[in-house]
Amino acid sequence: MAPNIKVEPFDDNFMNVSPNGSPNGSPKGSPKGSPKVSSKSEPKDGVKVPTRKSVTYVEPVNQDNHKYRLQIVWRNVVIFALLHIGAIYGFYLCLTQAKWTTVAFAYFLYVYSGLGITAGAHRLWSHRSYKAKWPLRLFLAVANTIAFENDIYEWTRDHRVHHLYSETDSDPHDSRRGFFFAHVGWLLCRKHPSVIEKGKKVDCSDVLKDPIVRFQRRYYLPLVITWCFIIPTIIPYFAWNESLWISYFVCSIFRYCFTLNMTWLVNSAAHMWGNQPYDKSHNARENIGVSLGAIGEGFHNYHHTFPYDYSASELGWEFNLTKFFIDSCAVLGLVYDRRKVSKEVLKRRVQRTGDGSHHHHHH
């Protein structure tokens, strides 16, 4: 095992963040006589980490005191409908008029921008599952901007809330509300009041300490217009004389829409179809198809069970381009302190909470 991989010796480490921003994971203003919320401190840097059980205690799943009426945001419905129509047209151009170099460039952008989400917003900034030096953080922030899935800070906030309150009213893309809602519907309506409330409480101050994240957030709109739309359109035009029309619909619109849907499948398909070898108490599942589309993010039952593991999978590089990328960057010295689940913890957890499908895995 590489020297800079930290094997975490304990189970149920949930996030580096308590749900309410207080460092010890105890609820602010908790009623007198409520049990102390247990925390296990992390080796080395002593960050207190609330366990999943403590989080569940702090926020009972069905305690919903909000009157909630679904409010559709029609502006978003129109934008996403047009985006998908444009993407279908872009796909048609891929098959008919686009040069093969243009299609190859669109594919490259899908993989590169995908890494900005998977290795960047997700495994680095949301979960702190490894540490990265600034050149890599810049590289990932550019990729993340090409992907245009909201800025890193906002993505991280939604994602931490999703983990802390998975499949409750506070989950931004609660899979109990069906495939469409978990996939894209959650972006087409007003957030549930519980989601907003928890989003305000979850501590993401660590993310804003990164000047690259702050810069992206401050100039997000011009950066997105430049990196997601203008640059992908003009490179094929200047480099191999593709028409601006074709490069816009292929490398910008179709590529962007395709990448979005691959990301969304993690929230929809990977919360619905597949085994639950690690923990059958939550809906997240192991889905190879999603891993192929989302470059390694489909081993989702594992990920929700061990969110701090930089691999987001028990396996090696199989169907996990993101892990291959992070490991390659570690060889280059750009990545260190990769966090991994120990074999013993994994085995105990599988026996305790798994659905019994684990022995089918090939090691």
N, C-alpha and C positions, 0 to 999 in steps of 0.2 A: 504494500500500500504506500502511496506517495507520502513523503514526510509531512506535507502541509495539509493533510486531511485530518480534521478533528473528529474522532469517533465520540458521539455523545453517549455517555454511560447510563442515561436515565430514560425512562419512558414518559410519554404523555407531555413532553415539553410542547407547549402549544404555540406560542408566538413570543417574540421579544417584547410584546406590548400587552399591557393590561387593558381591559376593555374601556376603562374610564380615564386612562392617562395617569393614574396614580401608580407610582413605581412598584408598590408591593401587591398590586392586584386586589386590594380590598375595596369594596364599593364606597364611593364618597357618600358620607352621611348614611352609612348602613345602620339599620335599627339596632338599638342596644340589645345585647344578648344574642345577636346573630353569630353563628360560628365563625371563627377566624378562617380566612381564605388561605389555604395552604399554598405555598410557593416553593419551588425548588430552584435554588440559585444555580446559575450556569457556571461550569468550571472556567477558570481563567479570568474573564472580565466581570464576573460577579453580577451580571444582569439578572434581576429576579424575573422569573417566568411563571405566569399563572398556569396551572394545569387546566386541562379541558373540563375536569369536574368542577373546579372552582368557578369557571366561566359559566357553566350550566347553572350552578347554584346562584350566582349573582343575577342571572337573567333567566327566570323560569320560561320555558318555551312558549307556553300557551297564555302567558299573562299579557293579554293585549288589551290595553285600555283606550285604544284609539278608535274613534269612529272613522271608517275608511271608505271613501268612494273613489272608484277608478276615474282618473281624469286623463283623457288622451291628449297628448301634445301634438296637435295636427301638423304643426310646422315640421316636426321630426318625421312624422308619417310620410309627408310629401317628399322630404329630402331623401329618406331611405328608399322610398318607392322609385324615385328618379334615379338614384344611385344604382339600384338593381336593374332597372331597364337599360341604363347606360352600360352596365357590366355585361348584360346579355349581348348587347350590340358589340361590345369590345371582344367578347369571346367569339362571336361570329367573325369579326375581323381577324382574330388569331387564326381561324381556320381557312380564311379566304384570301385576304389581301396583305396581311402583315408580313414583313420579312422575318425569316427565322431568327435573325439576331435580335429583333425587337421582342419576339416571344421569349427568347432565352434571357434577355435583359429583364423582362417582366417577372420571370421565374426567379432570377437572382434577387430582385427587389422583394419578392414575397418571402424568400428565405432570410434575407438580411433584415428586413423590417420585422419579421417574425421574431428574430433573436432579440430585437429591441424590446419586445414584449416578454418573451419567455426567459431569456437570460438576464434581461434588464429589469423592467418594471416588476416582473414576477419573482424570480428567484433571488435577485440581488436586492432590489429596493424594498419590495413588500415583505420578504421573509428573511432577509439578511443571512441567507444560507451559505454565502461565501463573501470574501472581501475582494475588491477590485481596485487597482491603481487608476489614477485619473485618465490616462490615455484610453483605457478600455471603457471607463465610465462615459467618456466623451463619445467614443465609437458607438456605444449602446444607446446613448441619448439621441444621437443622430438617427440611428435605426428606429428608435421609438417614435421619433417625430415623423418619419416616413410612414409609420404604421397608423398614425393619427387615431389613437384610442383614448383621447383625453391626455392631459399632461401627467407626468410620472407621479406627482403628488396626489392628484385626484384618483388615479388608477389604484395607487397603493391604499388610499383611504377606503375606497369601495371594496378592495380585495381583503383587507384586514377585517372589515366588518363582515364580509361574506364568510370568512373562516370562523370568527368568534361566534357568529349567530347563524351558522349554516342551517338552512331549512326552517327558519322561523320567520315571522313577519319582518324582522330586522335585516334579513338577507336581501341584498339588492336584487339578485336574480334567483329568488326562491324557487327551486325546482318542483316544489309541491303544487305550484300554480300552472304546471304543464310545460310541454316542450317549447311552445311558441314564446311564452313569457320569459322562460329562462334563456332562450336563444337571443331574441331581439326585442320582444315585447316590453321588457323592462326599460329599454331606451326610448320607448314610444309613449310613455305615460309619466305622470308625476310620481316621484318616489313616495312609497309608504311613509307616513310620519315617523314610524319606528326606525326606518333606515336613516332618515335625516338626523334624528335624535342621536343614534349610535354613531353616525359619521362625525358628529360634532365632538363626541366624547372620546373616540378612539385616538390614541396618541401616535401621531405621525411626525412629531417634531424632529426625530432622527433623520428623516428623509430631507427635510428642509435645511439641515445642516450642510448638505452637499451643494456647493455653489453652482454646479452644473444643473441640478434640479431646479434651483431658484431661477437661474437664467432662462431655462426652457419655459418655466411657468410665467415669467414676466413677459416674454416676447412670444407667447405660444401661437397666437393667430398668424402673424407674419411668418414665423418659422414653419408652421404647418402648410401654409399656402406655398411657400418656397420649396420645402422638402418633399411634401406628399404629392403636389400637383405640378409645379413648374419644372423642377429639375428632372423628374422622370419623363416629362414631355420633351424637353429640349435636348437631352443627351442623345437619344436615337436620331433626332433631326440633324444635329451637328456631326455625330460620329459616323453614321452610316446612311445619312440622307433619307431617313424615313420621313413620311409626311407627318406634320404636326398633328393633324386630325387623327391618324391611326395611332401614333405614339401616345396621344392623350387618352384615347379610349382603351388602349391595350395596357400600357405601362402605368397609367395613373388610375383610371376608373375601374377597369376589370381587375387589375392586380390588387387595388385597395379593397374592393368589395369581396374578392375571394379570400384575402387574408383575414378580413373581419369575420367572415363566416367560419373559417377554420378556428379562430379564437373562440367564437361563440359556441362552437360544438363542445368545447370543454365544459361550458356551463349547462348545456342542454343534454346532448347525447351521453357525455361522461357522468352525468348525474342520473341516468335512466337505464342504460343498457350495459351489461357486463357483470363480472364477478365482484365479490367483496371479500377477498381473501384476508384482509388485514383487520377490518372493522365493519361489521354488518349493521352497526347502529346508525350510520349515516348513509345517505343515498349515493355518495360518490362511488364510481365504479372503474374497473380496469377495462379500457377500451382501446385495442390496438389501432383500429381505424382512425380514431381521434388522434392518437399519438403520431401517426403518419402525417395527418393534415396539420397538426399543431406542433410539429417538430419536437415531440417528446413529452407533451403535456397530458397524454391520455391515460397514464397510470394513476388514475385520479383517486382511487380508494387508498392507495399507498400515500399519495400526497396529502389527503385530508387527515390521514392517521399520523404521518410524520412530516408536517409542513416545513420543518427546519432543514430537511435533507436536500442538499443542492442537486441531487440526481433526479428528484421527484419520481423515483422508481427504484425497485429492488435490483433490477437488471443492470447490465453494463450499458454499452452504446447501442444496443438493439433498439431500433425505432426511437432513438433519443438523440437527435442531432444536437440538441441544446447541451446535453451532458458532454458530448464529444467536443463541442466548442469551448465549454468552460474548462475541461481538462487540457485542451490544447493551449488555452491562454495561461493555464497554470505552468505548463512546460516552458512557455515564453516568459514566465515570471510576472505576468500581469494579474494573476489570481492567486490568493493564498487563503488559508483558514477555511477550506471547504468542509462543511459540516455533514456528517454521515451517521446513520443509525447503526449501533453495534448489533452484531449477529445475535447476541443473547437476548437483547431487548426485543428484537424483531421476532425471534422464535416465541418468546413468552407472549407477546402481543397477539400473534397469529393464533396461538392456542386459546387465548383468553377471549378474544373478540371476533375472530375471523369466521367466515361462513363455511369453512371446511374445504374450500376449493384450492387451498394453497399447495397441496402436495402435487398438483398437476404441473407446477412450475418446474422448468428445467434450470438447474443451477450450473 
